[in-house]
Amino acid sequence: MMRSYLFWSLLLITFWLTLGSWRTAAVPEKLSDYGFFKGNPANQEPAAGVVPYALNTPLFSDYAEKLRFVKLPTGQSVAYNDSAVLNFPIGTTLIKTFYYPNDFRDPAKGRRLMETRLLVHQPEGWKAFDYVWNDEQTDALLEVAGDTKAVSYIDNKGVTRQQNYTIPNLNQCKGCHNRSETMTPIGPSIRQLNGDLVYGATNENQLLYWKKAGMLTGLPALANCPKTPIWNKPETGSLNDRARAWLDINCAHCHNPKGPAMTSGLNLSISETDPTALGILKTPVAAGRGSGGHPFDIVPGKPDESILMYRLNSTDPGEMMPELGRKVVHVESVELLREWIKTMK
Amino acid sequence: MKPYLLALTACLFTHLALAQADVQKRYQTKLIMADNGSTVDLDAGTFTFTGTLSLEDKKRIVIRGKGIDKTILSFKGQTDGAEGLRVSNAEDIVIENLTVQDSKGDGIKTMNVKGITFRNVKVEWTGPPKAENGGYGLYPVQCDNVVIDGCTAIGASDAGIYVGQSRGIIVKNSKAYHNVAGIEIENSRNADVFDNEAYDNTGGILIFDLPDLVQKQGGNVRVFNNYVHDNNLPNFAPAGNIVASVSDGTGLMILAANGVEVFKNRFIRNQTLGTGIISYLLTERPITDKTYYPFSTAVSIHDNIYERNPGPASSRGRYNQIFDKILKSGQSIPHIIYDGIADPATFDKDGKPLANKRICIRNNKNQSLVNLDAGRQFQNVSFSPTPFDCQLEPLKITTSVR
């Protein structure tokens, strides 16, 4: 009797403690607690094992610049796959810091770090954490509920810009990082990483660098790897390829058959081949006034009659696309897509 | 103004702005941190938010205000996100006793929720109905087991109460007015719509099935005991949206829907279409979706009451042109209009309609109807009720909610 009592109490205590440790599975309050960066974290100088990377055609976020890093668990690697985002092992952290240069024409004039977003691959799946940089730019602090900060900078034409920069709350992270309701990274696929990056003093293809560093296995000859063109560099791809690359990274994280915008029936993934699903002469479902009075998502040859253009050109939250992460119009990409639709037959 | 007064005013406004930002963070944090099975209580008062409030990946959560018009979540001046309140990927969620106002896009959107109840919730756009208002008021989409009970929707530029691509639906005891569409069931299966009042909309109740969506072939919908009246509001939907083509003066419109039973409703003073039964082909929009079924079949309309003021149709749109074509001037429009575009596969080899696919219209007070024969350029417009004098097997709606 006594034994059984002891057994059950012990079991209960163990259970309680385990539960407690889960509940308090502490998420560091400060970015510096992770030790991703050497010295002053604001310098964003990666520590050993933290590797910078870049995407050929990145997501537009109100002209914010981004620094990206990946940290694989010690001794582990990721396997090559040419169709989807890489399947990073548990223990991987993807690190992305958003910043505005004070003057886009001159990096020497310094920058303002806004936030550092982490995607951490835990045993139960990817988790997002957002760290907001303090005004002193000494560290970034965990923020779950999001925030808005005013920023000003001089753009590459020398014009002073002022805008409100929105820091997403944790739920909003999933607004984009969502495949079949599972939190998923968006950017780092073979096709997006297949390009050069400066590592210290050398310039090197990222895939080759990853392979050499033991981070990537199964890499075929580089010539056989898919490569996303750079959306604003015509020498890297045709107009169609660059427009599709831009739509893929900017829209297809929602507008795919497993994403949050699946209800619209619009699929802007680079792999989509059905013209209606891609929006060509497709009627909208719940566009509301986002339709701009137009009957179809894309009217070939007529960008000004296409809902897609209307929504990219709007900054009204009830009309614009994407719904999150954009306060200003990305005029350069709007121009690209305008040309794309114009030449479409 | 004296300087100290200015300073005081400035302080006051700063303080208010800070307090509001604080409320946004406080409620959003509550929703993010809520444990499964818990209730998130919202205080009485009017709170303004600049961004969407959202709940994700939770089970058995109640979001509870202090009452309609007591807890008001205002999204006037919203700058982030398109919805007021958003719930996704969740189970057994209740939203009750609150008002959501003036969101830039949809009022309350719930997506991919298994078990969602809206109870005593009002979603409204204040001021006169206008195209700038958000699209949908209550907007469950791709959900299972939806209950909308005792809710009110006002001013939506698309549909006030809109259930789309969902399964197992109850909409009851609710009110919708000053919307383009009052209540709309779209691409959804197994729905009961009863004891509601839809008035002063462009169209009172719409049962639609549209192409190019993830969930197709909705149907099995019962519409009964509703009071659908005075839906004569000029259409203010932004062009491009399918509801922009709904004629003002529409009581109930069935578009490409299958298995619809409409009974014991009162359709009063809807000046254009008491009830319309049409095919998607009538919209003259292109269909590229090969799996889409554009016809309305197995529709039964019985034991309803129709009344309308004498006079012309209210419609400024397409239907007036049709009426001009087919009706002698001064002739009053029938209460029930069927476009006559039927699926050839629903007739047997002798050209007789298959019993279980028919359009049946019987035993309605003041019943009058027209078959437009629109598929053959209105050649055989017929006002005879005889071909429609039949009864379908009553529908049984299976939902696990009541």
Interface residues (C-beta under 8 A of the other chain):
Chain A: V144 A145 G146 D147 T148 N164 T166 N169 L170 N171 Q172 K174 G175 E181 P257 P260 M262 T263 G265 P275 T276 A277 L281 K282 T283 P284 V285 A286 A287 G288 R289 G290 S291 G292 G293 H294 P295 F296 I307 D316 P317 G318 E323 L324 K327
Chain B: A21 Q24 K25 R26 Q28 T29 L31 I32 M33 T50 G51 T52 S54 L55 E56 D57 Q78 T79 D80 G81 A82 R86 S88 N89 S103 K104 G105 D106 M111 N112 A131 E132 G134 G135 Y136 Y139 V141 Q142 S157 D158 G164 Q165 L210 P211 D212 L213 V214 P238 A239 G240 N241 I242 R285 P286 T288 D289
